[in-house]
Amino acid sequence: GIQVEQSPPDLILQEGANSTLRCNFSDSVNNLQWFHQNPWGQLINLFYIPSGTKQNGRLSATTVATERYSLLYISSSQTTDSGVYFCAVSRGFGNEKLTFGTGTRLTIIP
Amino acid sequence: DAGVIQSPRHEVTEMGQEVTLRCKPISGHDYLFWYRQTMMRGLELLIYFNNNVPIDDSGMPEDRFSAKMPNASFSTLKIQPSEPRDSAVYFCASRGTHNVLTFGAGSRLTVL
């Protein structure tokens, strides 16, 4: 099956700092999503981004499908950004199984 | 919209007991997914449905696990008999034509 690797596994930053999270995948995909799991366990969809760039407030994401990676940018970090960020991919076209990476645990220190 | 609704939020049971987890997807969503999350294995897809029909159950760990979707607004995941290694958080998620996956709050299962 498709492999999804996320880096770094852990990231500790001071409030106000910027961060870049990376997701590499082993095969071509037509579905890529980023999720944030908050400290209470809730999984929130951040972006559906199989290609291109999107922005939502302080968060933005870029997927370069031809090179099989995606980046999630968080600017001016806040303590509420803490949690685990997951990348998930699928090939689609009849295969709807989203495979999740192991996540990046982000801790924002006030 | 109330989002994806799961129940119970927490369940503690003894080994050998039957466990039933419930899910109400977002109205209009035609895909429903059951995931399990553990520290050791992360998020794993167990089974997914399209228009109430099971499409892929290759992630169901063994015959003790079963899932049904009798109509578009309800699905169950059943474990019978339950074992301690089934302890995990079970997530239900649904998706419409826009491809964005929306998760429920999860059901935390502890099997003693």
Interface residues (C-beta under 8 A of the other chain):
Chain A: N31 Q33 F35 G41 Q42 L43 I44 N45 Y48 F86 A88 E96 K97 L98 T99 F100 T102 G103
Chain B: Y31 F33 G42 L43 L45 Y48 N50 I55 D56 G59 V89 F91 A93 R95 H98 N99 V100 L101 T102 F103 A105 G106 R108
